[in-house]
Amino acid sequence: MIECLVVGAGGFVGAVLRYLVGLLDMNPESGFPIKTFIINIAGAFLIGVVVALASREALNPRTVLFLKVGICGGFTTFSSFALENHDLMMNGASGVALTYMGVSLVLGILAVYIAQRMFGA
């Protein structure tokens, strides 16, 4: 039961951070969903850091749970990513949607890799 509370507390923090980033005034004319993009890449980097540090250091398993499942899970927005791509395609912006999908995938994986290299053992 404690683990559920730990995840819930981290999820609260991550969700509030996600909300706050959503309030930033960034709306490019291209329609590219920059805020969700930034959140997903930052979240990918953060989860890479958490995993790297957890494997290198003797981190408390509940701390890892709080950071990885709670904060990262509450912060990143794959469901929003999927919805935004759907909307872009339905509105005839398939090129923007494909660019967004490709760049998010490549840079998300690259962010995890860089974090692992920077903070790994």
KOLRO-340799 format. One line per 2 residues: number of its first residue (from 0); for each residue z, x, y of N, C-alpha, C. Coordinates in pm, whole numbers, plus 50000, padded with zeros to 5 digits. Layout:
REM residues N
NUM = Z/X/Y/Z/X/Y/Z/X/Y ~ ...
END
This chain:
REM residues 121
0 = 50000/50082/49881/50000/50000/50000/50000/50087/50126 ~ 50069/50199/50122/50071/50291/50237/49929/50338/50268
2 = 49851/50366/50164/49715/50413/50185/49632/50309/50260 ~ 49652/50182/50231/49580/50076/50303/49617/50076/50451
4 = 49745/50098/50480/49789/50104/50619/49732/50226/50690 ~ 49724/50337/50619/49668/50460/50675/49520/50439/50708
6 = 49445/50380/50616/49302/50352/50640/49289/50253/50755 ~ 49372/50150/50756/49366/50050/50862/49394/50109/50999
8 = 49492/50198/51006/49524/50263/51134/49407/50350/51181 ~ 49350/50425/51088/49234/50508/51123/49114/50422/51161
10 = 49095/50312/51089/48986/50221/51120/49001/50160/51258 ~ 49124/50131/51296/49151/50079/51430/49109/50181/51535
12 = 49149/50305/51516/49113/50412/51611/48962/50428/51618 ~ 48898/50436/51501/48753/50454/51498/48679/50338/51561
14 = 48724/50216/51534/48657/50098/51590/48673/50092/51742 ~ 48790/50128/51791/48811/50128/51936/48724/50235/52001
16 = 48717/50352/51940/48630/50458/51993/48485/50412/51993 ~ 48443/50344/51887/48306/50291/51879/48281/50192/51992
18 = 48376/50106/52017/48365/50008/52124/48352/50077/52260 ~ 48435/50179/52282/48433/50250/52410/48300/50321/52433
20 = 48244/50382/52329/48114/50445/52343/48009/50337/52375 ~ 48023/50221/52315/47931/50111/52340/47932/50065/52486
22 = 48040/50092/52557/48050/50053/52698/47978/50150/52791 ~ 47942/50269/52740/47874/50366/52825/47741/50310/52874
24 = 47706/50345/52996/47584/50294/53057/47467/50386/53022 ~ 47409/50362/52904/47294/50440/52856/47196/50342/52792
26 = 47091/50310/52862/46989/50219/52809/46850/50273/52842 ~ 46799/50363/52757/46668/50420/52785/46558/50313/52786
28 = 46458/50335/52866/46348/50241/52878/46271/50223/52746 ~ 46274/50324/52661/46201/50317/52534/46262/50215/52438
30 = 46387/50176/52462/46455/50087/52370/46526/50160/52258 ~ 46515/50293/52257/46581/50373/52153/46731/50350/52161
32 = 46794/50311/52049/46938/50281/52048/47023/50409/52054 ~ 47028/50470/52170/47091/50601/52188/47240/50601/52156
34 = 47311/50494/52192/47456/50492/52169/47488/50493/52020 ~ 47419/50410/51943/47442/50409/51798/47400/50541/51738
36 = 47291/50597/51787/47243/50727/51740/47350/50834/51762 ~ 47406/50840/51883/47510/50939/51915/47632/50918/51826
38 = 47671/50793/51809/47788/50762/51726/47765/50808/51583 ~ 47648/50778/51527/47622/50815/51388/47614/50966/51368
40 = 47553/51037/51461/47546/51183/51448/47684/51245/51467 ~ 47758/51199/51567/47895/51249/51588/47983/51217/51467
42 = 47968/51097/51413/48045/51058/51295/48010/51143/51174 ~ 47882/51172/51158/47839/51258/51047/47898/51397/51062
44 = 47898/51447/51184/47957/51579/51209/48107/51576/51181 ~ 48175/51472/51231/48320/51462/51212/48357/51454/51065
46 = 48283/51375/50988/48316/51364/50846/48290/51497/50776 ~ 48189/51571/50823/48165/51705/50768/48280/51799/50796
48 = 48334/51792/50918/48449/51874/50955/48571/51838/50869 ~ 48596/51709/50854/48712/51664/50776/48702/51712/50632
50 = 48586/51694/50571/48568/51736/50432/48581/51887/50418 ~ 48523/51960/50513/48532/52107/50508/48676/52153/50522
52 = 48746/52096/50619/48886/52136/50639/48973/52095/50522 ~ 48946/51980/50465/49025/51933/50350/49006/52024/50230
54 = 48887/52081/50214/48864/52170/50101/48918/52310/50127 ~ 48930/52348/50254/48976/52482/50289/49127/52488/50310
56 = 49181/52385/50369/49323/52381/50401/49396/52288/50304 ~ 49527/52298/50301/49607/52208/50219/49644/52085/50303
58 = 49542/52003/50335/49568/51884/50415/49631/51775/50329 ~ 49722/51702/50388/49783/51588/50323/49673/51489/50288
60 = 49669/51438/50163/49566/51343/50123/49562/51218/50213 ~ 49675/51178/50265/49677/51062/50355/49614/51095/50490
62 = 49627/51219/50532/49561/51262/50656/49410/51257/50637 ~ 49364/51305/50524/49221/51301/50493/49172/51157/50487
64 = 49248/51071/50424/49214/50930/50415/49207/50867/50554 ~ 49304/50897/50639/49308/50846/50776/49183/50889/50853
66 = 49148/51016/50842/49034/51070/50917/48899/51029/50858 ~ 48885/51047/50727/48754/51027/50664/48720/50880/50646
68 = 48805/50805/50581/48776/50665/50553/48810/50578/50674 ~ 48924/50608/50737/48968/50528/50850/48887/50549/50976
70 = 48905/50665/51038/48838/50690/51167/48686/50695/51152 ~ 48637/50776/51060/48491/50786/51044/48430/50653/51002
72 = 48496/50583/50911/48446/50454/50866/48447/50349/50976 ~ 48549/50353/51061/48556/50259/51172/48466/50295/51288
74 = 48433/50423/51300/48354/50471/51413/48204/50461/51390 ~ 48157/50501/51273/48014/50502/51250/47963/50360/51229
76 = 47833/50345/51246/47779/50210/51260/47649/50190/51183 ~ 47651/50214/51055/47528/50200/50980/47476/50057/50981
78 = 47566/49961/50980/47518/49822/50984/47447/49795/51116 ~ 47497/49847/51224/47428/49832/51353/47294/49905/51349
80 = 47291/50021/51287/47168/50098/51271/47061/50015/51200 ~ 47101/49952/51091/47006/49871/51015/46957/49752/51098
82 = 47048/49685/51164/47011/49570/51245/46919/49610/51360 ~ 46950/49719/51426/46868/49764/51539/46727/49801/51494
84 = 46716/49865/51377/46583/49898/51326/46505/49772/51289 ~ 46573/49679/51231/46509/49551/51200/46457/49485/51327
86 = 46542/49480/51429/46503/49418/51556/46386/49491/51621 ~ 46390/49625/51618/46279/49703/51674/46149/49669/51604
88 = 46153/49663/51471/46031/49633/51396/45984/49489/51421 ~ 46077/49397/51429/46040/49258/51455/45983/49240/51596
90 = 46019/49328/51687/45969/49322/51824/45846/49411/51846 ~ 45788/49459/51739/45665/49535/51748/45684/49682/51785
92 = 45806/49732/51781/45833/49872/51815/45853/49954/51688 ~ 45760/49944/51596/45772/50014/51468/45779/50165/51486
94 = 45705/50218/51583/45709/50363/51608/45847/50410/51650 ~ 45910/50335/51739/46046/50368/51782/46142/50356/51664
96 = 46126/50250/51583/46213/50230/51467/46199/50346/51368 ~ 46076/50385/51338/46054/50495/51243/46109/50627/51297
98 = 46090/50649/51427/46145/50771/51489/46298/50770/51479 ~ 46357/50659/51515/46503/50645/51509/46555/50669/51367
100 = 46491/50607/51268/46534/50626/51130/46522/50772/51086 ~ 46407/50832/51113/46384/50969/51070/46476/51069/51137
102 = 46488/51058/51269/46572/51152/51344/46719/51134/51307 ~ 46762/51010/51289/46902/50984/51250/46932/51044/51114
104 = 46841/51024/51020/46861/51077/50886/46867/51230/50887 ~ 46767/51291/50947/46759/51438/50946/46877/51499/51022
106 = 46904/51451/51144/47012/51510/51223/47150/51475/51167 ~ 47164/51359/51104/47291/51324/51040/47324/51421/50928
108 = 47227/51446/50843/47247/51540/50733/47267/51681/50787 ~ 47188/51718/50889/47204/51850/50951/47342/51865/51014
110 = 47394/51759/51077/47528/51765/51138/47635/51791/51033 ~ 47624/51724/50918/47720/51747/50809/47708/51892/50760
112 = 47586/51939/50742/47563/52076/50697/47623/52178/50794 ~ 47596/52160/50924/47648/52253/51025/47799/52251/51027
114 = 47857/52132/51020/48004/52121/51019/48062/52194/50898 ~ 47998/52175/50782/48045/52242/50660/48036/52394/50675
116 = 47928/52442/50734/47911/52586/50754/48011/52641/50856 ~ 48034/52563/50963/48124/52610/51069/48269/52609/51027
118 = 48310/52507/50951/48451/52488/50921/48485/52507/50775 ~ 48386/52531/50690/48410/52550/50548/48466/52688/50518
120 = 48507/52702/50398/48566/52829/50356/48464/52939/50347
END
